[in-house]
Amino acid sequence: MPVIKSAIERVKTNEKANKRNASQLNQMRTAVKKFEKADANADNREELFNNAVSALDHAASKGLIKANKAARNKSRLANMLNK
């Protein structure tokens, strides 16, 4: 444990950011999995797709995932939607 005041504050800040980032990543993964597990004939399949794309965009904008990963995942999900 740090002794210097600024280091103590930094540890607290890092812990808060870590919790926030983990939560946002979990929400993104959940949205993607919900879309992937939806039946091909599901009524809300397009809504689930939009939620997953939105979650991917949000994660990319916050720096949780790289832009290319978000684009790759969105492309893969779009292909699943159109099949």
TORTOR-475223 format. One record per residue: residue number from 1; residue in three letters; x, y negated, z negated of N, C-alpha, C in turn. Coordinates in pm, 1 decimal. Layout:
// TORTOR-475223
+-----+-----+----------+----------+----------+----------+----------+----------+----------+----------+----------+
!   n ! res !     n_px !     n_py !     n_pz !    ca_px !    ca_py !    ca_pz !     c_px !     c_py !     c_pz !
+-----+-----+----------+----------+----------+----------+----------+----------+----------+----------+----------+
! NUM ! ALA !        X !        Y !        Z !        X !        Y !        Z !        X !        Y !        Z !
...
+-----+-----+----------+----------+----------+----------+----------+----------+----------+----------+----------+
***
This chain:
// TORTOR-475223
+-----+-----+----------+----------+----------+----------+----------+----------+----------+----------+----------+
!   n ! res !     n_px !     n_py !     n_pz !    ca_px !    ca_py !    ca_pz !     c_px !     c_py !     c_pz !
+-----+-----+----------+----------+----------+----------+----------+----------+----------+----------+----------+
!   1 ! MET !     85.1 !    118.2 !      0.0 !      0.0 !      0.0 !      0.0 !     89.2 !   -123.9 !      0.0 !
!   2 ! PRO !     55.3 !   -219.9 !     83.7 !    138.3 !   -340.4 !     89.8 !    125.0 !   -426.7 !    -35.4 !
!   3 ! VAL !    225.8 !   -507.4 !    -57.0 !    229.0 !   -596.5 !   -172.0 !    202.2 !   -740.5 !   -128.9 !
!   4 ! ILE !    248.5 !   -776.1 !    -11.0 !    233.6 !   -912.5 !     39.5 !     86.4 !   -939.1 !     73.6 !
!   5 ! LYS !     38.8 !  -1057.7 !     36.6 !   -102.1 !  -1090.3 !     50.4 !   -149.3 !  -1080.7 !    195.3 !
!   6 ! SER !    -72.8 !  -1133.5 !    289.0 !   -114.6 !  -1129.5 !    429.1 !   -120.9 !   -986.5 !    481.3 !
!   7 ! ALA !    -33.1 !   -900.2 !    433.2 !    -34.5 !   -759.9 !    474.3 !   -157.2 !   -688.4 !    417.1 !
!   8 ! ILE !   -195.0 !   -722.6 !    294.8 !   -314.6 !   -665.1 !    233.1 !   -438.1 !   -705.1 !    314.3 !
!   9 ! GLU !   -445.7 !   -831.7 !    350.9 !   -557.8 !   -880.0 !    430.7 !   -561.7 !   -811.0 !    566.6 !
!  10 ! ARG !   -444.3 !   -788.8 !    624.6 !   -436.7 !   -723.9 !    755.0 !   -486.6 !   -579.4 !    747.8 !
!  11 ! VAL !   -455.4 !   -511.2 !    638.3 !   -503.7 !   -374.0 !    620.3 !   -655.9 !   -372.6 !    615.8 !
!  12 ! LYS !   -714.6 !   -466.9 !    540.9 !   -860.3 !   -474.6 !    533.0 !   -921.1 !   -503.9 !    670.0 !
!  13 ! THR !   -860.9 !   -596.2 !    744.1 !   -909.7 !   -631.2 !    876.3 !   -902.1 !   -510.8 !    970.2 !
!  14 ! ASN !   -790.4 !   -439.0 !    964.6 !   -773.8 !   -321.6 !   1050.1 !   -875.9 !   -213.7 !   1018.1 !
!  15 ! GLU !   -906.5 !   -194.8 !    889.8 !  -1004.9 !    -94.4 !    852.0 !  -1143.3 !   -130.3 !    903.8 !
!  16 ! LYS !  -1179.6 !   -259.0 !    893.9 !  -1310.0 !   -302.1 !    945.4 !  -1317.5 !   -282.6 !   1096.1 !
!  17 ! ALA !  -1210.8 !   -321.2 !   1166.3 !  -1209.1 !   -306.7 !   1311.5 !  -1214.8 !   -160.2 !   1351.2 !
!  18 ! ASN !  -1145.4 !    -75.6 !   1276.6 !  -1145.1 !     66.9 !   1306.2 !  -1285.3 !    125.8 !   1292.2 !
!  19 ! LYS !  -1355.9 !     87.6 !   1187.0 !  -1493.6 !    135.7 !   1167.7 !  -1584.3 !     86.3 !   1280.0 !
!  20 ! ARG !  -1570.7 !    -41.2 !   1315.9 !  -1653.6 !    -98.7 !   1420.9 !  -1625.8 !    -29.2 !   1554.6 !
!  21 ! ASN !  -1498.6 !    -10.1 !   1587.1 !  -1462.8 !     53.8 !   1713.5 !  -1510.6 !    197.9 !   1718.0 !
!  22 ! ALA !  -1496.8 !    270.0 !   1607.9 !  -1541.5 !    408.8 !   1603.4 !  -1692.0 !    417.8 !   1624.0 !
!  23 ! SER !  -1764.8 !    325.6 !   1564.7 !  -1909.5 !    323.7 !   1579.0 !  -1949.6 !    297.1 !   1724.2 !
!  24 ! GLN !  -1884.7 !    199.5 !   1785.9 !  -1918.2 !    166.2 !   1924.8 !  -1881.8 !    280.0 !   2019.7 !
!  25 ! LEU !  -1768.8 !    346.5 !   1995.7 !  -1731.5 !    461.2 !   2078.6 !  -1832.3 !    574.1 !   2061.7 !
!  26 ! ASN !  -1878.0 !    595.0 !   1939.0 !  -1975.2 !    699.1 !   1912.9 !  -2106.9 !    670.2 !   1985.9 !
!  27 ! GLN !  -2150.1 !    545.5 !   1984.3 !  -2272.1 !    507.5 !   2055.4 !  -2257.3 !    530.2 !   2205.1 !
!  28 ! MET !  -2140.0 !    497.5 !   2258.9 !  -2115.7 !    517.6 !   2401.7 !  -2122.2 !    666.3 !   2436.4 !
!  29 ! ARG !  -2052.8 !    747.5 !   2359.1 !  -2050.4 !    891.5 !   2386.2 !  -2189.6 !    951.9 !   2374.7 !
!  30 ! THR !  -2266.3 !    906.1 !   2276.7 !  -2401.6 !    956.7 !   2257.6 !  -2489.5 !    921.9 !   2376.8 !
!  31 ! ALA !  -2478.9 !    799.3 !   2427.0 !  -2559.1 !    757.7 !   2541.7 !  -2525.2 !    841.2 !   2664.8 !
!  32 ! VAL !  -2397.0 !    866.9 !   2685.6 !  -2355.1 !    946.3 !   2801.2 !  -2405.5 !   1090.0 !   2786.7 !
!  33 ! LYS !  -2393.3 !   1148.1 !   2668.0 !  -2437.0 !   1286.0 !   2646.9 !  -2587.7 !   1299.9 !   2662.1 !
!  34 ! LYS !  -2664.3 !   1200.4 !   2616.0 !  -2809.3 !   1206.0 !   2631.5 !  -2847.1 !   1210.8 !   2778.6 !
!  35 ! PHE !  -2779.0 !   1131.7 !   2860.3 !  -2807.2 !   1133.8 !   3003.8 !  -2768.4 !   1267.9 !   3064.0 !
!  36 ! GLU !  -2651.7 !   1319.5 !   3027.8 !  -2603.9 !   1444.9 !   3085.6 !  -2694.6 !   1561.5 !   3049.8 !
!  37 ! LYS !  -2753.2 !   1560.5 !   2930.7 !  -2837.2 !   1671.0 !   2886.8 !  -2981.7 !   1657.4 !   2932.9 !
!  38 ! ALA !  -3019.8 !   1543.2 !   2987.8 !  -3157.0 !   1523.4 !   3033.1 !  -3185.6 !   1614.3 !   3151.4 !
!  39 ! ASP !  -3308.5 !   1663.2 !   3156.4 !  -3349.5 !   1748.0 !   3268.3 !  -3348.9 !   1667.6 !   3397.1 !
!  40 ! ALA !  -3334.1 !   1736.9 !   3509.5 !  -3333.5 !   1669.5 !   3638.9 !  -3469.0 !   1605.4 !   3667.3 !
!  41 ! ASN !  -3574.2 !   1658.6 !   3606.1 !  -3708.8 !   1606.7 !   3630.0 !  -3757.7 !   1514.6 !   3519.3 !
!  42 ! ALA !  -3671.2 !   1478.1 !   3426.9 !  -3712.6 !   1396.1 !   3312.8 !  -3762.9 !   1259.9 !   3360.2 !
!  43 ! ASP !  -3867.4 !   1212.6 !   3294.4 !  -3927.3 !   1084.2 !   3332.6 !  -3834.8 !    967.4 !   3302.1 !
!  44 ! ASN !  -3762.1 !    976.1 !   3193.2 !  -3679.3 !    864.3 !   3149.4 !  -3533.3 !    879.8 !   3192.3 !
!  45 ! ARG !  -3507.5 !    961.5 !   3293.7 !  -3369.6 !    988.0 !   3336.3 !  -3300.6 !    859.9 !   3382.8 !
!  46 ! GLU !  -3371.3 !    776.5 !   3456.1 !  -3310.8 !    652.0 !   3504.0 !  -3284.5 !    554.8 !   3388.6 !
!  47 ! GLU !  -3373.2 !    553.9 !   3292.0 !  -3352.3 !    469.1 !   3174.0 !  -3229.6 !    516.7 !   3095.3 !
!  48 ! LEU !  -3214.3 !    648.1 !   3080.4 !  -3097.3 !    702.4 !   3012.4 !  -2969.3 !    668.8 !   3088.5 !
!  49 ! PHE !  -2978.2 !    672.2 !   3221.6 !  -2862.3 !    635.6 !   3304.5 !  -2824.4 !    489.4 !   3280.3 !
!  50 ! ASN !  -2923.2 !    401.6 !   3279.7 !  -2895.7 !    259.7 !   3257.2 !  -2835.9 !    235.1 !   3119.4 !
!  51 ! ASN !  -2884.4 !    307.9 !   3018.1 !  -2828.9 !    294.8 !   2883.3 !  -2684.3 !    340.8 !   2879.3 !
!  52 ! ALA !  -2654.5 !    450.8 !   2948.3 !  -2517.3 !    502.8 !   2949.7 !  -2423.8 !    406.6 !   3020.9 !
!  53 ! VAL !  -2466.8 !    351.9 !   3133.9 !  -2383.3 !    257.0 !   3209.3 !  -2359.8 !    131.3 !   3126.5 !
!  54 ! SER !  -2463.6 !     85.2 !   3059.3 !  -2450.7 !    -33.3 !   2974.9 !  -2351.5 !     -7.9 !   2861.1 !
!  55 ! ALA !  -2359.7 !    108.4 !   2800.8 !  -2268.2 !    142.7 !   2691.0 !  -2124.6 !    151.2 !   2741.6 !
!  56 ! LEU !  -2105.1 !    207.3 !   2859.5 !  -1970.9 !    215.2 !   2917.1 !  -1915.8 !     76.4 !   2946.8 !
!  57 ! ASP !  -2000.1 !    -10.2 !   3004.0 !  -1956.4 !   -147.2 !   3032.8 !  -1919.7 !   -221.3 !   2904.6 !
!  58 ! HIS !  -2000.1 !   -203.4 !   2801.6 !  -1974.6 !   -271.1 !   2674.7 !  -1842.0 !   -224.3 !   2614.1 !
!  59 ! ALA !  -1819.2 !    -93.6 !   2618.0 !  -1695.3 !    -38.6 !   2562.5 !  -1574.4 !    -87.9 !   2641.4 !
!  60 ! ALA !  -1588.9 !    -98.4 !   2772.7 !  -1477.7 !   -146.4 !   2855.4 !  -1450.5 !   -293.9 !   2827.8 !
!  61 ! SER !  -1555.7 !   -372.1 !   2809.8 !  -1536.5 !   -514.7 !   2786.2 !  -1472.7 !   -541.3 !   2650.5 !
!  62 ! LYS !  -1495.4 !   -451.9 !   2554.9 !  -1437.4 !   -467.2 !   2421.9 !  -1298.0 !   -406.3 !   2411.8 !
!  63 ! GLY !  -1252.0 !   -341.2 !   2518.4 !  -1119.3 !   -282.9 !   2517.5 !  -1112.1 !   -146.4 !   2450.7 !
!  64 ! LEU !  -1227.0 !    -84.1 !   2428.9 !  -1227.8 !     47.9 !   2366.0 !  -1186.7 !    156.2 !   2464.8 !
!  65 ! ILE !  -1223.5 !    137.0 !   2590.7 !  -1179.1 !    225.5 !   2697.8 !  -1130.0 !    137.8 !   2811.3 !
!  66 ! LYS !  -1049.5 !    195.1 !   2898.7 !   -996.8 !    116.9 !   3010.4 !  -1103.1 !    101.6 !   3118.3 !
!  67 ! ALA !  -1088.1 !     -1.7 !   3199.0 !  -1186.5 !    -32.3 !   3302.6 !  -1198.1 !     81.8 !   3402.9 !
!  68 ! ASN !  -1085.4 !    143.1 !   3438.7 !  -1090.4 !    252.5 !   3535.5 !  -1164.7 !    373.4 !   3480.6 !
!  69 ! LYS !  -1150.4 !    400.1 !   3352.5 !  -1224.1 !    511.3 !   3291.1 !  -1373.5 !    483.1 !   3294.6 !
!  70 ! ALA !  -1411.8 !    359.2 !   3266.2 !  -1553.1 !    323.3 !   3270.6 !  -1606.9 !    338.7 !   3413.0 !
!  71 ! ALA !  -1531.2 !    292.7 !   3511.6 !  -1574.1 !    303.5 !   3651.0 !  -1584.5 !    449.6 !   3693.2 !
!  72 ! ARG !  -1488.7 !    529.5 !   3653.0 !  -1489.1 !    672.7 !   3687.2 !  -1610.8 !    741.9 !   3625.9 !
!  73 ! ASN !  -1638.7 !    712.4 !   3499.3 !  -1752.6 !    774.4 !   3432.9 !  -1885.3 !    728.1 !   3492.7 !
!  74 ! LYS !  -1895.3 !    600.1 !   3525.9 !  -2018.6 !    549.2 !   3587.1 !  -2041.5 !    614.6 !   3722.7 !
!  75 ! SER !  -1934.9 !    632.3 !   3798.7 !  -1946.3 !    697.8 !   3928.7 !  -1992.7 !    842.2 !   3912.9 !
!  76 ! ARG !  -1935.6 !    911.4 !   3817.5 !  -1973.6 !   1050.8 !   3792.0 !  -2119.5 !   1060.7 !   3749.7 !
!  77 ! LEU !  -2163.6 !    968.5 !   3664.3 !  -2303.0 !    969.0 !   3619.9 !  -2398.2 !    935.0 !   3734.8 !
!  78 ! ALA !  -2357.9 !    841.7 !   3821.6 !  -2440.7 !    805.6 !   3936.1 !  -2456.9 !    924.9 !   4030.3 !
!  79 ! ASN !  -2349.8 !   1001.0 !   4050.0 !  -2359.0 !   1120.4 !   4132.7 !  -2454.5 !   1222.2 !   4070.7 !
!  80 ! MET !  -2451.3 !   1234.6 !   3939.8 !  -2543.4 !   1326.5 !   3871.8 !  -2688.0 !   1279.7 !   3887.8 !
!  81 ! LEU !  -2709.4 !   1149.2 !   3883.0 !  -2844.3 !   1094.0 !   3896.1 !  -2900.1 !   1119.0 !   4036.2 !
!  82 ! ASN !  -2816.2 !   1107.3 !   4137.2 !  -2862.6 !   1115.8 !   4276.1 !  -2875.5 !   1258.7 !   4328.1 !
!  83 ! LYS !  -2826.7 !   1355.6 !   4251.9 !  -2838.5 !   1494.8 !   4297.9 !  -2969.5 !   1555.3 !   4260.3 !
+-----+-----+----------+----------+----------+----------+----------+----------+----------+----------+----------+
***
